[in-house]
Amino acid sequence: MRIGIVTDSACDLPRAYREQHGIRILPITLRFGSDYYRDVRDPEDTKAFYKRFIAEPDVDAETQPLTVDEVADIFLDELVLEYERVLVITVSSSRSPIFENTTKASFKILKGYRERRAKAGLEGPFALRVMDSQTLFTGEAVLVQEAVRLLEEEQVPFDQLRPMIEKLTRHVYAYLVPNSLHHVYHNGRKKGDKSVSWLKFKLGTMLDVKPVIQMYRGDTGPVASAKGFDAALKDVFGRARAEIDRGLRTRTVAMSFAGDPEVIRSRPDFKAFEAHADAAGVQTTLAVMSTTAGINVGPGAFSLAYISGESD
């Protein structure tokens, strides 16, 4: 039985990992000024986007998720022909209509998928399940990584996979450190996000105070602040290191950077954290942050996520 894992382009996983495990991406359309892009998670295109975003910080930009019909077309034209079972893990429904559109598309194809499979000479039923990650960016990544591990290493039956991953969503901690409050404040206003208030935006900009923003169970808000980007990074690495020492529920930590990952990889704090995780048997990944995320948080932002070992 062929089982596929699908996520959206907001999920921050390295390209090599996605290709190795056959992770499929539902793209997101981006409007940057008068130009439109389809975010398919090409790392070189994404880094070029961030270079342009740095040069044009005040350009009007927004994300536009696929419509129900567009998602249904992807399901019918590709997924029903390649797999017998598919699990789709989407960005939090509290931040995007992707989950809603994908769920509606999953019902829309019920009448058409049998004909498509029959024409291709494929027998047997097709099943598709959609779940809300209740998190963002690297938070999606750690859930996808665990779904892959459960399928490949433990050979968990498909019918058990979604409830197992859904249970984990309640324990995902995703953190974001913006390098510029301009994008978090102005673009966040458009989506009703009040993680950074007007006063914090003004004071933070003047004093170079960076918030540490946490995404947990669908809610977003600041949990700390620090003088400068480096100090905020130390805070996030400290939180993750403490959770590793307490014992994570899964053995992965996902990270991403809105720009060239080597900027973060070369920092002593990153190297020390990576070594600490490796010594504890925890795998770390570092990806180029999606342009979908970057439009909302700006160039130079950093994200990290793990699945806590806290009790239910």
N, C-alpha and C positions, 0 to 999 in steps of 0.2 A: 504494500500500500504506500503510495506516494503522499507524503504529508508536507505541506508548505507553511512557512512562517512569513507573514506579511506585516509590515509596519509602514508608517508614513515618513515623509522626508524630514520631519522634525526630530526623528530618533538619531541620537549621536553615537553611531558605531563606525569604526574605521572601515574603509572600503574593503581592505583585505579580508576582514572578518566576514563582512556581508557576502563577499564572493565565495569564500571558503565554505560557508554553510548555506549558500543559496537563499539568502534573505531577500525577499522581494520588497520593493518600495512603491508605495502609492505617492506619486508626486504632488507637490503643492505649487500653485502658480503664484509668482511674485510680481508685483508692479513696483518698478523703481523709476519714479518720474513718469515719463511717457513710454518707457520700455517695459516689456513683459518677459519674464523668464519662467521656465519650467524647472523647478528644483528637483533634480534626480540624484542628488548627493554625489556629484562629481567633485572630488577635492580640489582640483586645479581651478575649475570654474568658480568654486566657492571662495577660494583664496583671492581670485581676481575680483570677485564681488566685494570683498572686504576692502581691498585697495581702493576701489572706486568709492565705497561708502565713507572711507576716511577722507577722501578728497571732496566729497559732496555730503557733508554731515546733515545739512538741512533739507535735503531732497525729500519730497513726499513719497513715502514707500509703505506698502501694505501687502499682506498675504491674502490669497484667495483660494480656499480649498476647492477640490474637485466637487462638481455637482453630483447629485444622486445618479443621473444618467451617465456621467463620465466614469464614475466608479463601477457602475453596472457593466459598462462596455469593457472595462479592463477584466472584470470577473469572467464575462462570457467569451471574450476574444482570447484570453490567455489562461487564467487560472483553472477554469473548469476542464481545460484540455491538458493541463500539465499535472494536475493533482487529483487525488480522490478526497482529500481532506485538507482544509485550510484554516489556520487560526490567524486572525487579524488583530494586532495590538495597536491601538491608536493613542494619540496625545489626549490629555485630559479633556473630557467633555465640558469642564468648567471654563476652558480657555479657547475651545475651537468647536465648530460644528462637524468636524471630520467624523467623529464617532457616530453622530446622528445620521449623517449622509451615508456612511458606510453600512450602517445597520439597515437603513431603508433600501439600499442597493442589494443587500443580501436577500431581502424578501422579494425584491423586484425580479431577480433572476430565477426564481423557483419554477416559473412556467417555461422558461426558455433553455435552461441548462441541459435538460435531457436530450433535446433535439440537437444541440451543438455537439454533445458527446457522441450521440448515435451517428451523426454524419462523419465524425472522425474515427468511427469504428471502436469506440470505447464503451465497455460494458460496466455495469455496476453504478451505484448511486454516488452522488457528490455531496459533501457536507461542508458548510462554511460557518464559522463562529467568529463573532466580533466582540471584543472586550475593551472597556475603557481602562486605560492604565492609571488614571487619576494622578498623573504626573507629567513631567516635561523632559524633553531633551535627553540627558544622560539617565534620567529615571526610567524612560522607556527602554533605554539600552540595557540596563541590568535585568529587566524583565524579559526582554528578547533573549539575552544570553542564557538565562535560566531555562526558558522554554526550549532552546536548542539543546542544552545539556540534558534535560529530562528526556527528550526524544532520542538523542544520539547515544548517550551513555546509559541511561536507565530504561530506555525503550518503553516509556510510559504510554499506555493506550491513549489514542486521541480523545476519547470521551472523558478521560480523567485530566487531560492537560489544562483545559480552560479553568476549571474550578481550582486547580492547584496554583495557577498563575494569578487568578483573581484574588486568592487568599493572600498572596504576597504583596499585592498592591497596597495593602493597609500598613505595610512596614517599609515602604520605599521612602527614603529621605534624599531629596535632590536639592542641591545648593547652587546658587548663582552669585558670582561677584562681577558686577558691571565695572568697566573701566571708565565709562562716561555715563553720568546720570541723565544726560540730555535725552537719550533714546528711551531709557526706562520710563522717565517721567512723561515725555510727550507722546510716545507711541502707546504707552500703557493707558493713558487717558482714553484713547480711542476704543479700547476693549474693556473699559471699566476697571482696570487694574489700578489699585491705590497703594501698591507696595512702597512707592516713594511719593510722599506728599509734596505740595508746593514748597513748604518751608524747608523740608529736608533736602529738596532739590537745590534750593538757593544756598542754604548753609553748607551742604555737602560739596557743591561746586566751588564755593569760595574757600573752604577749609580743606579741600581734598579728602573728604570723609567718604569712604566707600561702605555701602551696606552689604551685609551678608543676607541674601534672600533665600528663604526656604520654601520648598514646595512639598506638602505633606497631605495626603488624602484629599487632593483636589483643591486645597487652600494654599494661597501664596501670601507671604509676608516677611518683613525683616526680622531676623532673630539676633543680630549683632551689627555693630559698625566698627570701623577701624580707620585709623589715619593712614591713608594711602593704600594702593592696590596690593602691595607686597604684604602688608600687615593683615589685610582681609584674607589673602590667600593662606597665610599661616593659620588663621582662625579655622578655615575650612579643612585644611590638612589636619589640624589638631583634632577636630571633631571626628573625622574619618579614622584617624589613628586610634583614638579612644574606642571607637566602635569595633575596630578590628581586634583590639586587645580584649574587649568584652565578648567577642564572638559574633560574627555575622551569620545571618540566616543562609546566605549563599556566599560563595567564595570569589566574588567579583566586585570591583570598583570601576565605574566608568567615568571618564573625564573628557572634556572637550574645551576647545579654545577658539574664539572668533577671530581667526587669523592663521598664520603659520604655526603649527603645533610646536615647532622647534623653539619658538620664543619661550614657551612654558617648559619644555623638556630640558632646556639649558639652565634653568634656575636651580640653585642648591636646595631649596625647600622641596621642589618637586622630586629631585633625585633622592633626597632623604626619605620622603614619603614612599616612593616607589620601592626603595630598598627595604623599608619597614614592612610593606605589604608582602613583598616577595619572601621575606624571612618567615612570615606568618602563613605562607601558602595561599595568599590571595592574589588572584590575577588582576592586573590593571590594564585598561585600554585608554588610549588618548586619540581623539578624533578631531577633525576640523568641525567646529560647530556649524550646524545647518544655517543656511541663509534665512530660513524661516524663523529661527531663533534670533539670528543677528539683526534682522530688521527691527525686532522689538527690544533688544538689549544692547545693540551697538557693537562696533568693532572692539576687540581687545577684551571681551568678557570671557569669564571662565566658569565652567560648570562641573560639578562632581556629584555622583550619586552612589548609594549602596542600599542594600536591603538589610535592615537592622535585625539583630537577633532578639529583640525585645519580645516579651511574652504576649500572647493574644489577649 
